Amino acid sequence: MKELGAKIKEALVSALPITAIVYIVALLPWFDFSFVELITFGISAILLILGIGFFNMGADLAMTPMGTAVGAGLSKQRKLWLLLSVCFVMGVLITVAEPDLQVLANQVSSVMDGDLLIYTVGFGVGAFLLTAILRIVFHRRLSNILMLFYMLLFALSLLLAVNEKLDLLPMAFDSGGVTTGPITVPFIMALGVGISGVLGDRHSKENSFGLVALCSIGPILAVLLLGLFSNGNLTYPEPAYPMSDDITGAFLHAAGVVAQNVGKALGLIVVFFVICQFAFLRLRKRQLLRIGMGVVFTYVGLVLFLTSVEVGFMPIGYKLGESMAQVNRWLLIPLGLVMGVLVVLAEPAIHVLNQQVEQITSGYVTKRSMLIGLCIGVGAAIMLSAIRIVFDFSITYYIIPGYFISLALSLFVPPVYTAIAFDSGGVASGPMTSGFILPFAIGACVGVQGADAVLRDAFGVVALVAMTPLITIQLLGFKAIVSKRVRERRAMKRILSADDQQIIDFL
């Protein structure tokens, strides 16, 4: 309970800034927020804080140890076919049950069949998880694989432009961000740590990252392929996120739906883990009890978190964006920057990533530096999205240069920083981005450009949130390497300038 209290305290510090800024803006005389909306948002903020605390506790107790144990256990079997087949099935099943993907499928049902989208994306994640495992087994450089597949994505984007379906591009790149949600990220990242720990060579630090990066490519590729054969336009009814006057009923109804979806996702992971336990893991009872308690914490945390996002944060985000656009569209740009910085602090999977990065790099990349880099990247992403909404231009002006810069930086920084950066992109675009920032962008787009521009201008904010950390984290790595080399040169210069007597005395 003491540890849980510490987690909730951390969550309070993380979620309080975004809650405060929403209330400050909402209480200004230019905005018309009802008493019911403000009360609902306040309750949602409390549930959000509790949810983040419980989830972080559960990730430490269950999700990370489960993924590490399964990855190490499968690798020790020394059967490549077993490792690949189990990881493929796991990738498909977990993705199909990911709540964030269900939300996206419902929002784009007018463009393509929702069930077809879900299963196609699940297949894409499974295939690219398999690709990530093969990379670890055969010790291939991540940057080369990323360049290959992103060039393929750009080629498919060009085909969309030729077929006059370029408006589908933002939605396709958004799918890569929402698929790697709060359930799959801790498990997949820990799976990579376990596998690379057994099969990895001297590049095991690099190999432990990169799974989330490659799994984010699969959904984009799948949606681009579906988009080439789709018909119709995305229609967004107004209001997109209505808030009910029955506060209790709204929370109970949302909690029931969320509990079912989260139960499916966690249930698949638990069933998979139980099969692995009987097959080859053979963990001790004390370890199993600790993991079981962690699963309960994870379940409760995700239900609280996602319920608060659906009932309070999504409607408020939509109305805040629409109202801000009607008052002064230029205020969207600085507000987007501030909200991007604050939203990073409230993303539950961010804390899991930062902790694993600090452990894997032996403290060379600290949680503080990772958090600063992510805040700068995500803040810049949402600010750029606001600029695109105001001026109404294609996302390709961001996506193509951004990914070219990211891939170019991968040639100059150590591979471990490239792997961490591309994983950070998938993790940063979590449920707070899709549940608060995306509705904010949709509301702002409706207020500035009209509902017809939602597909073209509002979608794509998740994609930019996933892209900008690729640049900032690699620049952080580049700075760290330069600083290390400068220190080494200074130390060598001092040694060479010393006389023999000083060297002998030192020894």
C-alpha positions in Angstrom: 0.0 0.0 0.0 2.9 2.3 0.7 4.3 1.7 -2.8 0.8 2.2 -4.3 0.5 5.5 -2.4 3.8 6.6 -3.9 2.5 5.7 -7.4 -0.7 7.7 -6.9 1.3 10.7 -5.7 3.4 10.5 -8.8 0.3 10.3 -10.9 -1.1 13.4 -9.1 1.9 15.4 -10.0 1.7 14.2 -13.6 -2.0 14.8 -14.2 -2.6 17.9 -12.1 -1.0 20.4 -14.7 -3.3 19.3 -17.6 -6.3 19.3 -15.4 -5.5 22.8 -14.1 -5.0 24.3 -17.5 -8.3 22.9 -18.7 -10.1 24.5 -15.8 -8.3 27.8 -16.2 -9.3 28.0 -19.9 -12.8 26.6 -19.3 -13.6 29.2 -16.6 -12.7 32.2 -18.7 -15.7 34.3 -19.7 -15.3 33.6 -23.4 -16.0 29.9 -23.0 -19.4 28.4 -22.2 -18.9 25.3 -20.1 -21.8 24.1 -18.0 -21.7 23.1 -14.3 -22.3 19.5 -15.2 -19.4 19.5 -17.7 -17.0 20.9 -15.1 -18.1 18.5 -12.4 -17.8 15.5 -14.8 -14.4 16.6 -15.8 -13.3 17.0 -12.2 -14.5 13.4 -11.4 -12.7 12.2 -14.5 -9.5 13.9 -13.4 -9.7 12.1 -10.0 -10.3 8.7 -11.7 -7.5 9.5 -14.2 -5.0 10.0 -11.3 -6.1 6.8 -9.6 -6.0 4.9 -12.9 -2.4 6.0 -13.7 -1.3 5.1 -10.2 -2.8 1.6 -10.3 -1.6 1.0 -13.8 2.0 1.9 -13.0 1.9 -0.3 -10.0 0.5 -3.2 -12.1 3.1 -2.6 -14.8 5.9 -3.0 -12.3 4.4 -6.1 -10.6 3.0 -8.0 -13.6 3.3 -6.7 -17.2 7.1 -6.1 -17.3 8.0 -9.3 -15.4 5.5 -11.4 -17.6 7.0 -10.1 -20.8 10.6 -10.5 -19.6 9.9 -14.1 -18.4 8.1 -15.1 -21.6 10.8 -13.7 -23.8 13.6 -15.3 -21.9 11.7 -18.6 -21.6 10.9 -18.9 -25.3 14.5 -18.0 -26.2 15.9 -20.7 -23.9 13.9 -23.4 -25.8 16.3 -22.8 -28.8 13.4 -23.5 -31.2 13.1 -20.7 -33.7 9.7 -21.9 -35.1 8.2 -21.9 -31.6 9.5 -18.4 -30.8 8.2 -17.0 -34.1 4.8 -18.7 -34.1 4.0 -17.8 -30.5 5.1 -14.2 -30.9 3.0 -13.9 -34.1 -0.2 -15.2 -32.5 0.4 -13.1 -29.4 0.8 -9.9 -31.6 -2.4 -10.6 -33.5 -4.6 -11.5 -30.4 -3.4 -8.6 -28.2 -3.8 -6.0 -31.0 -7.3 -7.2 -31.9 -8.4 -6.6 -28.2 -6.6 -3.3 -27.8 -9.2 -0.7 -26.7 -7.5 2.2 -28.6 -7.9 0.3 -31.8 -11.6 -0.3 -31.2 -12.1 3.5 -30.7 -10.3 4.3 -34.0 -12.3 1.6 -35.9 -15.6 3.2 -34.7 -14.5 6.6 -35.8 -13.5 5.6 -39.3 -16.3 3.2 -40.0 -17.7 5.4 -42.8 -14.4 5.0 -44.7 -13.8 1.2 -44.3 -15.3 -1.7 -42.5 -14.4 -1.6 -38.8 -13.9 -5.3 -38.2 -11.9 -5.7 -41.4 -9.7 -2.8 -40.2 -9.2 -4.4 -36.7 -8.2 -7.8 -38.0 -6.0 -6.5 -40.8 -4.1 -4.2 -38.3 -3.8 -7.2 -35.9 -2.2 -9.2 -38.7 0.1 -6.4 -39.5 1.3 -6.1 -35.9 1.8 -9.8 -35.6 3.8 -9.9 -38.8 6.0 -7.0 -37.7 6.5 -8.4 -34.2 7.8 -11.5 -36.0 10.1 -9.3 -38.1 11.4 -7.6 -34.9 12.1 -11.0 -33.3 14.0 -12.1 -36.5 16.0 -8.9 -36.3 17.1 -9.9 -32.7 17.9 -13.5 -33.7 20.0 -12.6 -36.7 21.5 -9.4 -35.2 20.4 -7.0 -37.9 20.7 -3.2 -37.6 17.3 -1.6 -36.8 18.0 1.6 -38.8 18.4 -0.4 -42.0 15.1 -2.2 -41.5 13.3 1.0 -40.7 14.6 2.7 -43.8 13.4 -0.2 -45.9 9.8 -0.2 -44.6 9.4 3.6 -44.4 10.4 3.8 -48.0 7.7 1.3 -48.7 5.2 3.5 -46.7 6.2 6.5 -48.7 5.7 4.6 -52.0 2.2 3.5 -50.9 1.4 7.1 -49.9 2.3 8.2 -53.4 -0.2 5.6 -54.7 -2.8 7.2 -52.5 -2.0 10.6 -54.0 -2.2 9.1 -57.6 -5.7 7.7 -56.8 -6.8 11.0 -55.2 -7.1 9.4 -51.7 -4.4 11.4 -50.0 -6.9 12.6 -47.3 -6.7 9.0 -45.9 -3.0 9.4 -45.2 -3.3 11.1 -41.7 -5.7 8.4 -40.5 -3.3 5.7 -41.7 -0.3 7.1 -39.8 -2.6 7.7 -36.8 -3.3 4.0 -36.7 0.3 3.2 -36.0 0.2 5.3 -32.8 -3.1 4.0 -31.4 -2.3 0.3 -31.9 0.6 0.4 -29.5 -1.6 1.2 -26.5 -1.2 0.9 -22.8 -1.8 -2.8 -22.6 0.6 -4.0 -25.4 3.5 -1.6 -24.9 4.8 -2.8 -21.4 4.4 -6.4 -22.5 6.1 -6.1 -25.9 8.9 -4.0 -24.5 9.6 -6.4 -21.8 9.4 -9.3 -24.3 12.2 -7.7 -26.2 14.3 -7.3 -23.1 13.8 -11.0 -22.3 14.6 -12.3 -25.8 17.7 -10.0 -26.3 19.0 -11.0 -22.9 19.2 -14.6 -24.0 19.8 -14.4 -27.7 21.5 -11.0 -27.8 25.2 -10.4 -28.5 27.3 -7.4 -27.6 24.4 -5.3 -29.2 21.9 -6.6 -26.7 21.1 -3.1 -25.4 20.1 -2.1 -28.9 18.1 -5.3 -29.5 16.1 -4.9 -26.4 14.4 -1.9 -28.0 12.8 -1.6 -31.4 9.8 -4.0 -31.1 7.3 -1.2 -30.5 8.9 0.8 -33.4 8.4 -2.1 -35.9 5.0 -3.0 -34.5 3.9 0.6 -35.3 4.7 0.2 -38.9 2.4 -2.8 -39.5 -0.9 -0.9 -38.8 0.2 2.0 -41.1 1.0 -0.4 -43.9 -2.3 -2.3 -43.4 -4.4 0.9 -43.4 -2.6 2.3 -46.5 -3.4 -0.9 -48.4 -7.0 -0.9 -47.2 -7.3 2.8 -48.2 -6.3 2.0 -51.8 -9.5 -0.1 -52.1 -11.8 1.9 -49.9 -14.7 4.2 -50.8 -16.6 6.9 -49.0 -15.7 10.0 -46.9 -15.3 10.3 -43.2 -18.4 11.9 -41.7 -18.2 13.3 -38.2 -21.5 14.1 -36.5 -21.8 17.1 -34.3 -21.4 17.1 -31.5 -18.8 14.3 -31.8 -18.5 13.7 -28.1 -21.8 14.6 -26.3 -21.7 14.7 -22.5 -24.7 13.3 -20.6 -26.5 15.2 -17.8 -26.7 11.9 -15.9 -23.2 11.8 -14.5 -23.6 8.6 -12.5 -25.2 6.8 -15.4 -22.5 8.0 -17.9 -19.7 6.7 -15.7 -21.3 3.4 -15.0 -22.1 2.7 -18.7 -18.6 3.7 -19.8 -17.0 1.7 -17.1 -19.0 -1.4 -18.1 -17.9 -1.2 -21.8 -14.3 -0.4 -20.9 -14.2 -3.2 -18.3 -15.2 -5.6 -21.0 -12.7 -4.4 -23.6 -9.8 -4.3 -21.1 -10.8 -7.7 -19.8 -10.5 -9.2 -23.3 -7.1 -7.7 -23.8 -5.7 -8.6 -20.4 -7.4 -12.0 -20.6 -5.6 -12.9 -23.8 -2.2 -12.0 -22.2 -3.0 -14.0 -19.0 -4.1 -17.0 -20.9 -1.0 -16.8 -23.1 1.2 -16.5 -20.0 -0.5 -19.4 -18.2 0.1 -21.7 -21.2 3.8 -20.6 -21.2 4.0 -21.2 -17.5 2.9 -24.8 -17.8 4.9 -25.4 -21.0 8.3 -24.1 -20.1 8.5 -21.2 -17.6 7.9 -23.0 -14.2 8.0 -19.8 -12.2 7.7 -20.1 -8.4 4.4 -19.6 -6.6 5.6 -16.4 -4.9 6.4 -14.9 -8.4 3.0 -16.0 -9.7 1.2 -14.5 -6.8 3.0 -11.2 -7.3 2.2 -11.2 -11.0 -1.5 -12.1 -10.2 -1.7 -9.1 -7.9 -0.1 -7.0 -10.6 -2.7 -8.1 -13.2 -5.5 -6.9 -10.8 -3.8 -3.6 -10.4 -3.3 -3.2 -14.1 -7.0 -4.1 -14.8 -8.4 -1.7 -12.2 -6.0 1.1 -13.4 -6.9 0.8 -17.1 -10.6 0.7 -16.4 -10.4 3.8 -14.3 -8.1 5.6 -16.7 -10.0 4.8 -19.9 -13.4 5.5 -18.3 -12.2 8.9 -17.2 -10.9 9.6 -20.7 -14.1 8.5 -22.5 -16.6 10.3 -20.1 -14.7 13.5 -19.2 -11.6 14.1 -21.3 -12.9 13.4 -24.8 -16.0 15.6 -24.6 -14.1 18.4 -22.8 -11.3 18.2 -25.3 -13.7 18.4 -28.3 -15.6 21.4 -26.8 -12.4 23.1 -25.7 -10.9 22.9 -29.3 -14.2 24.1 -30.9 -14.6 27.0 -28.5 -11.0 28.1 -28.8 -11.3 28.1 -32.5 -14.4 30.3 -32.4 -12.9 32.8 -29.9 -9.5 33.1 -31.7 -8.0 30.5 -33.9 -4.5 31.8 -33.4 -4.6 30.8 -29.7 -4.7 27.1 -30.8 -1.0 27.2 -31.6 0.4 28.2 -28.2 -2.2 26.2 -26.4 -1.3 23.1 -28.4 2.3 23.5 -27.4 1.5 23.7 -23.7 -1.0 20.9 -23.7 1.5 18.6 -25.6 4.1 19.1 -22.9 1.5 18.4 -20.1 -0.1 15.4 -21.8 3.2 13.5 -21.9 3.3 13.6 -18.1 -0.1 11.9 -17.9 0.6 9.1 -20.4 0.8 5.9 -18.3 3.1 4.0 -20.6 5.7 6.8 -20.8 6.8 6.1 -17.2 7.3 2.4 -18.0 9.4 3.4 -21.0 11.6 5.9 -19.1 12.2 3.4 -16.3 13.3 0.6 -18.7 15.5 3.0 -20.7 17.3 4.1 -17.5 17.8 0.4 -16.5 19.0 -0.8 -19.9 21.4 2.0 -20.4 22.7 1.7 -16.8 21.6 5.3 -16.0 23.5 6.8 -19.0 20.1 7.9 -20.4 18.2 9.2 -17.3 14.4 9.2 -16.9 14.6 13.0 -16.5 16.4 13.5 -19.8 14.0 11.1 -21.6 11.0 13.0 -20.1 12.3 16.4 -21.2 13.0 15.1 -24.7 9.5 13.6 -25.0 7.9 16.8 -23.7 9.6 18.9 -26.2 8.8 16.5 -29.0 5.1 16.1 -28.2 4.6 19.8 -27.5 6.1 20.6 -30.9 3.9 17.9 -32.6 0.6 19.3 -31.3 1.7 22.9 -32.1 2.5 21.8 -35.7 -0.9 20.1 -35.8 -2.6 23.3 -34.7 -0.7 25.2 -37.5 -1.9 22.7 -40.0 -5.5 23.1 -38.8 -5.4 26.9 -39.1 -3.7 27.0 -42.5 -5.3 23.8 -44.0 -2.4 22.0 -45.7 -1.5 18.4 -46.2 0.3 16.4 -43.5 2.8 15.2 -46.1 4.7 18.5 -45.6 5.4 17.3 -42.1 5.6 13.5 -42.5 8.1 13.2 -45.4 10.7 15.7 -44.1 10.3 14.5 -40.5 10.9 10.8 -41.2 13.8 11.6 -43.6 15.4 13.6 -40.8 14.8 10.8 -38.3 16.2 8.2 -40.6 19.2 10.4 -41.5 20.0 10.9 -37.8 20.0 7.1 -37.3 23.2 7.0 -39.4 25.0 9.3 -37.0 23.9 8.1 -33.5 24.5 4.8 -31.8 21.9 2.2 -32.7 20.6 2.0 -29.1 19.4 5.6 -29.4 17.7 5.0 -32.7 15.8 2.0 -31.1 14.8 4.0 -28.0 13.7 7.0 -30.2 11.4 4.9 -32.5 10.0 3.1 -29.5 9.3 6.4 -27.8 7.3 7.5 -30.7 4.9 4.6 -30.4 4.6 4.9 -26.6 4.1 8.7 -26.6 1.0 8.4 -28.8 -1.0 6.7 -26.1 -4.6 6.9 -24.8 -4.3 10.5 -23.6 -3.3 11.6 -27.1 -6.1 9.7 -28.8 -8.6 10.4 -26.0 -8.0 14.1 -25.4 -5.7 15.7 -28.0 -7.4 14.1 -31.0 -10.9 15.2 -29.9 -9.3 18.7 -29.2 -8.0 18.7 -32.8 -11.3 17.6 -34.2 -13.2 20.3 -32.3 -10.7 22.9 -33.4 -10.9 21.7 -37.0 -14.8 21.9 -36.9 -14.5 25.4 -35.6 -11.9 26.6 -38.1 -12.4 24.6 -41.3 -15.8 22.8 -40.8 -16.7 19.2 -40.4 -15.7 18.3 -44.0 -12.1 18.9 -43.2 -11.8 16.6 -40.2 -10.4 13.7 -42.1 -7.8 15.9 -43.9 -6.8 18.3 -41.1 -7.7 16.9 -37.7 -6.5 13.4 -38.1 -2.7 13.2 -38.2 -2.1 14.7 -34.8 -1.4 11.2 -33.3 1.0 10.6 -36.2 2.9 13.8 -35.5 3.1 12.9 -31.8 4.6 9.6 -32.8 7.1 11.2 -35.2 8.6 14.2 -33.3 10.2 12.2 -30.5 12.2 10.3 -33.1 14.1 13.5 -33.8 14.3 14.9 -30.2 15.5 11.6 -28.6 18.1 11.0 -31.3 19.3 14.6 -30.9 19.5 13.8 -27.2 21.7 10.8 -28.0 23.8 12.7 -30.3 24.4 15.3 -27.6 25.3 12.6 -25.1 27.8 11.0 -27.4 29.5 14.3 -28.3 29.7 15.2 -24.5 31.2 11.8 -23.8 33.9 12.2 -26.5 34.7 15.7 -25.3 35.2 14.3 -21.7 37.4 11.5 -23.0 39.6 13.9 -25.0 40.0 16.2 -22.0 41.0 13.2 -19.8 43.5 12.0 -22.4 44.9 15.5 -22.8 45.5 15.7 -19.0 47.2 12.3 -19.0 49.5 13.2 -21.9 50.4 16.5 -20.4 51.4 14.9 -17.1 55.1 14.1 -16.4 56.2 10.6 -15.6 56.5 11.2 -11.9 52.9 12.2 -11.6 51.8 9.1 -13.4 54.0 6.9 -11.2 52.6 8.6 -8.1 49.1 8.1 -9.3 49.6 4.4 -9.9 
